[in-house]
Amino acid sequence: MDSTISISKGCFVFKNGATKADAKQRSRKHKMSGKTSNFYSKELAKQPFYRVYSDTWQKLHSNILKLQVASNGRIIEDLLNYVIKETQGKRRKYTNEVLPTAALLTGINQSDHLQQFNTLSKRLKEKISVDVCVLQSRDCSSTKTGIEAMVYNFLESEQNKQENSNGKRLRRSQCTVRQLKKWYHDNWSDFNGLEKSNEGEVKKNDIKTIENHTLLVVLPDFECFLPAVLQDLISILSSHCVELSIFLVLGIATSVNAIHSTLPYHVTNKMKLRVFETQTAPIILNEILEKVILSSEYGFHLSGKVFKFLTNIFLYYDFSINGFIQAFKYCLLEHYFQGNAYSLCTNYSSSLSHVKQLTHEDLECVRKQLSFRAYVESLRPESIIAVLTDDEHLRNQLPSLLKDCHLYFIIRRVFLEFLTVLVEDLPNCPLGKYRRELYAFSLSRNISSQSEFKESWQLLQFLSKEELTSKITKALSITGKFLESSAQIHMELFKYYAPVIKEKLDRVQHLLNSISKAELFACNTVPEQKSPKNLKQFSSRQELKQELLKMSKEEKPVSEFAKLAQELLSYIEKVIIDEHLGPLERAPALHELFIFSDINSVRRNIIGTPRASLHMALNNPHLYLQCSCCSLREHTQLLPTLPDLSIVYKLHLECGRMINLYDWLQAFRSVVDFNEDDQAQIDTQIQARFTRSVAELQYLGYVKMSKRKTDHATRLTW
């Protein structure tokens, strides 16, 4: 007889007989299976587009990580110093029950909190002897479960290290504060106790380690905890902090007021609290965008619509830096995986080497680009045939086309810096105050014809002489520094784009020098016959009105400063903005190889549509299962080979608000097991399959059992 078969109902217990050898064997099999790779992955890694994608992503990711470490480095270091200060000789310092606590303000709705606390834990383990326990609110539904989770996490790390010596692992019910004390004193007991038991066996190096070992408890989502659980947990920790050397870190998303509104005075009185504030998520995102993603170092760019779409998801949805980076990575992957022709999207010297590796299919992909048609139409008739039919001729023309694209994006980025300085601090910021806003705005439309641009230019005309001079001087200085930094990245192209930029910046500087010497007042040149004194000679009101209208249309005296300021702003608008910051329609040929603009793919894959996906999967499972038995000629067709859940779902679509379960079951039986005799008894197996499918449909939220009629179900979707 089977070990789980019994005459009476019962509960069968199976002891876990797993050993260390079994775990090693399983891990070895897992590693062996992880090392195996199919032929497709090997061939994919050899493709030029994949190598360029991998190199580009590694550079981007490493620069983003460096920037994040630099931005959060000061806060992390201050927090580390506070932890070290409060834990060094803590048991001697605190004789009363005072729990040292650090409150880290991490930002509203930021989903990257755990990553910050993991970085803090790693830095702490590098500097001091510490064990870290991260307690989330989902693991602390009550005080008992919170204590069990905390003790289990502390003991589990040590248990993994000593798994060879201890065969049995503790159960959750055994994880108590008493067990934690026993474990702590067995491994990190006080030097005085060790001296009494083993005099002369403890070294001086061990004394420092034993005294300073800290138990760090991290609550990353403080606002999500139940107030009663938090109060009990902090009270318990404070009562044992002297003996166990506990340090508490609170991750707060809103403000410090959350602590005072959640915890009463008798609890906060047991905490020595210090607040640390990190940079907000939008500030960190702006640094990543301006210094990494919008840098001229990379050939890959996002179109204005895609760029604005990703930033809107960040600003209006989750404030997740990691989510934005992963979405950008998806755009990068989608761009390069279109084919080897997109391997040209790299620096200029590397793209020249990739041109030689292009096959006929890759060159055909180049010819299919929309901007390539305008380039072909601009050629002579004899050259058009050669470009469209001769691969070698097109391969010889590609270096000049790629050079034009690189020069276009480099010059555009330099003058984007110039325009940002001009408009970033204007009242109400009509064009925005960040480079990312101007970048998306200028790529998607003709910026000089927009009302926001005209309003900004009008505000610039209203500036005083000192304000306009200082603003233009600052813009020239920042643009010059950016040009010098880009020269180190694009050495081979510097001689092509530097003269173009310097010529226009020198012209702006010349006009600025003229403005600084200009007069602010205009001379009065009103004719004698049109002075207001002669208006008294008119006898009728109509003649006076006509004369006033005539005088209003005449040119008023303008100062020399106003004329030069108008000339300077007009030069910037026509020569710099219209020529170099126009929409993508004015970009040179083959700019599609450098810009990703498929916003529909991004919207479809990044923003999920669970309701539509569920309907598609249940209504036509062949799209996901890809099996021949589920292939449908029409969406309304019902086959007995379909999954039971799909059949029940399609039948429920034919019903109204109330569904009779018996009729539903009969319809289900007629599909899966057609029988002409409707009065025959229903097979128990079919009834069980129907019951399970209805339960799954209820779990998905499509139906619910009716309370008005026991044999009916209520449809929840329409």
Secondary structure, DSSP 8 states (H G I E B T S, - for coil): --TT--SS-----------HHHHHHHHHHHHHHHH---HHHHHHHHSHHHHHHHHHHHHHHHHHHHHHHHHHHHHHHHHHHHHHHHHTTHHHH--S--EEEEEEE--TT-TTHHHHHHHHHHHHHHHS-EEEEE--GGG-SSHHHHHHHHHHHHHHHHHHHTTTT--S---GGG--HHHHHHHHHHHH--HHHHHHHSTT---HHHHHHHHH-EEEEEES-GGGS-HHHHHHHHHHHHHHHHHHTEEEEEEESS-THHHHHHS-HHHHTTEEEEEEE---HHHHHHHHIIIIITSTT-S-EE-HHHHHHHHHHIIIII--HHHHHHHHHHHHHHHHTT-GGGGG-S-HHHHHHHHTT--HHHHHHHHTSHHHHHHHHTS-HHHHHHHHH-HHHHHHHHHHHHHHHHHHHHHHHHHHHHHHHHHTTSTT-TT-SSHHHHHHHHHHS-GGGSHHHHHHHHHHHTS-HHHHHHHHHHHHHHHHHHHHHHHHH-TTTHHHHHHHHHHHHHHHHHHHHHHHHS-S-------GGGSGGGGGG--SHHHHHHHHHHHHTS-----HHHHHHHHHHHHIIIIIIHHHS--GGGS-TTGGGTEE--HHHHHHHHS--HHHHHHHHHH-THHHH--GGG--SSTT---TTS-HHHHHHHHHTTS-SEEEHHHHHHHHHHHHS--S-TTS---HHHHHHHHHHHHHHHHHTSEEE-SS-TTEEEE---
